[in-house]
Amino acid sequence: MVSLLVGCQTALPPIPNPPPTVSANPQQPAPTVPTYPPQFNLSHLPEVEQLDTQHSYQLEELIHLAQANNPITRIAWLEAEQAAIAAGMVKATYLPMISASVIGGYQRSKRHTDLDLPLIDIDTRTHSSVHGVVPALSLKWLLFDFGKRNALHGAASDMSFASQVKFNAAHQAIIFNVARTFYEYSAARQKTELARQHLQNTTKLVDAAQSRFQAGVGTAIDVAQAKQLQAQANFRLVQNQGAERNAYHALIAAAGLPPTTQIHIADASDRQLPRYEDLPDDATLQAALAYRPDLIATDAARRAAEKSIDSVKADFLPKVALMGVASAGSTHFNINGLAETSPQSASTAVLLGVSIPLFDGGLRRMRLREAEARAAAAKELVRKNQNDALREIHFAANSLRSALEAYTAATELVDAVRLTYDAALESYEVGLGSMMLATEAANALIDATQAQTVAYSAALIASANLAFMMGQIDIAALPPLHQR
């Protein structure tokens, strides 16, 4: 274990400048900010589409902005393009491979022969040099491989199709995220406005309590309770304003815009909620499995894994290839400074070869077992994802139904609480009610109205989520505006 940790540690690249350490000793100088090479300067953000700061953007316009500016869509498109190129690379193996080569060289040799015979002494010295150039053109064409290339091309095409489906899934995810954050931001703004109205209502209670106290019919406790309620309302307003700013930044991030973007966002309070009778039945929910991009991509990966088995099986069979070579040579030969000779030659050859695998130590057999196991795992993954997707779809449908029921109940609660609040405030102003009853009614009103806002936003989000889970989300599937 220690050796593994040491090995991992030494494999890390060196840090250009170590981070400064903060010492508890105030006498030590402050740490310096580390500097990095220019390639680490990432403070410059890419430019985005020019935005109209005077325009109030609707949900559909924000989705178009997200599709144009969010890097996720471009990443998914480039991945799909890579998969398509991979399929084209496999298809290129059907064509012959032609290559050209040129070989040139120079050779110089010396030879010394000393023959000592009776009365004769022969000393022979020979110097020779050869230089020349041989260009060649070769061809190799795999004619028959028992379907290996067909299997590889089919697997690559399936993976390319899966990447295209994932690209569509990325677009659907962006549509849902923009819609969800748009509804959440609208609810946050509405809650802020309700908190502001609640603060105004508490101010009325403070004025009424002070008027009664000055008239001698109220108590100081009533004034204190009213001011406490006013302070609580102000605190609630501040919290809601912070939540509204966070919701705005979440929406801008979902649209792929810089966090410094300042634009006007339209309100979602005029969106039409779906009706109970429009909710899909169980048969429609199950049929939606055919539209889920993740299931389609997983099934394409299963088909690619099954075709890889055929590719491995083809390795057990022979291959037939056509080979051809055409070359020409020109050399210059010189011996002992005599006249040079320049012989030239040319040759062509066409060969038909058969390659038969005989023994590889069981490597092909293990590759076949690996491919079969990968295909079986891909098949089980499709089955698992089908069950998970159907569960997600039913959960989304139930969530939408519950959200609609909650909104209906919250609307009825708001109507009842508003009557109680108006009656409690009027009773207190004329001296027939207590401050405690008016305070409870005011708190109940703000809680009920904000609960109604949250329920409305949750119903909108649940509607978009159901379309997303069914794989059928687009701009047309989002809750429309009310007809006017």
Secondary structure, 3 states (H helix, E strand, C coil): CHHHHHHHHHCCCCCCCCCCCCCCCCCCCCCCCCCCCHHHCCCCCCCCCCCCCCCEECHHHHHHHHHHHCHHHHHHHHHHHHHHHHHHHHHHHHCCEEEEEEEEEEEEEEEEEEEEECCEEEEEEEEEEEEEEEEEEEEEEEEECCCHHHHHHHHHHHHHHHHHHHHHHHHHHHHHHHHHHHHHHHHHHHHHHHHHHHHHHHHHHHHHHHHHHHCCCCCHHHHHHHHHHHHHHHHHHHHHHHHHHHHHHHHHHHCCCCCCCCCEECCCCCECCCCHHHCCCHHHHHHHHHHCHHHHHHHHHHHHHHHHHHHHHHHHCCEEEEEEEEEEEEEEEEECCCCCECCEEEEEEEEEEEECCCCCCCHHHHHHHHHHHHHHHHHHHHHHHHHHHHHHHHHHHHHHHHHHHHHHHHHHHHHHHHHHHHHHHHHHHCCCCCHHHHHHHHHHHHHHHHHHHHHHHHHHHHHHHHHHHCCCCCHHHCCCECCC
